[in-house]
Amino acid sequence: MVLFMVAFMLSLVFVVKVEISYSSSLPGAPDQSLGRIYRMTVNHGYIVYGTLREFKLLNLATDSFEIGMLLALIAGLLNVKYGDFPPCQRKGQSR
């Protein structure tokens, strides 16, 4: 379970880093001379244009995040079934 959650966190960091990097450094209009002709939507709707390599990296980041979400869901379901990580209890409360 812990490995699934670590994989989820790594995929989250990866997609956030790529999206923030792209939204701050890529142009908002296509640039044919630099090969930045691939339209990408990053950071909640911000439109940028990048190269084919940048486009593929964004798709990889998005796909890895979707897999990470699935792993987090599996980890949660395994925790419900096996109870490895029970909910925290406040002092003075008992079940």
N, C-alpha and C positions, 0 to 999 in steps of 0.2 A: 504494500500500500504506500509506503513512504517513497519508494521509487517512482510510483505513478504520480504522486504529488510533486516530486522534484522535477519530473519530466514536464508536468503541466506548468510549473513556475518558470522553467527554462524557456518553454515555448512562448509564454506570456512576455517575458523579458525580450525575447528575440523579435516578436512582432511589434512591440511598442518601440523598441530601438529603431527598427527599420522605418516604421511610419513617421516617427518624429524626425529622424534624419532626412527622410525624403521631403517632408513638408517644409523643412527649413532650408534645404539646399537645392532642390530641383525647381526648374522654372515653371511658371504657370501657363506658358504658351509653348507650342512646339517649336523646336529649333532643328531644322533640317540639317544644317551644317555640322552639328555635333551628334546627330543621330538620335536626338531626343524627340522621338515621334510617337512613343507609346503612351497613351493616356492612362493614368492611374488615379484612383480615388483613395486618398489616405486621410488619416486623422479626422474622422467624422465628416467626410464630404469635401475635403480640400482637393482640388484637381491639380495634378502636376503631370509633367511629361518627362519620360526617361528613356534610356536606351533599352534594348532587348534584354541585356544582362540585368539591369535594374528591375525591369518588369518581371523577369523570372525569379529574382530574389524575393520580391514582394509576394509573388504567388507561393513560393516555398514557405515564407514566413506565415502566410495565412493558412496554408495547408497544415503546417506543423502545429499551429494554434488549435485548429479543429481537432487534430489527433490528441493534443494535450487536454482539450476539454473532455473528450471521450475517456481518456485515462483518469481524469479527476472524477468523472461520474462513476466509473468502475470502482475507484478507490472508495468513494462514498458508499456505494452499494455493498462492497466487501466489509466496510466498517459497520454497517447496519447488521449484516449477517453475523459477523464474528465478534464485534464489539471490542476491537483492539484499542480504540481510543474513545473511552466513554466520555459523556459530557462532564464538564467541570461542575463541581458542587460548591456552593458557598459555605463558609464555616457556620456551624450551628444548624445546618439543614441535614436531614436524613431522609432516606427513601422509605 
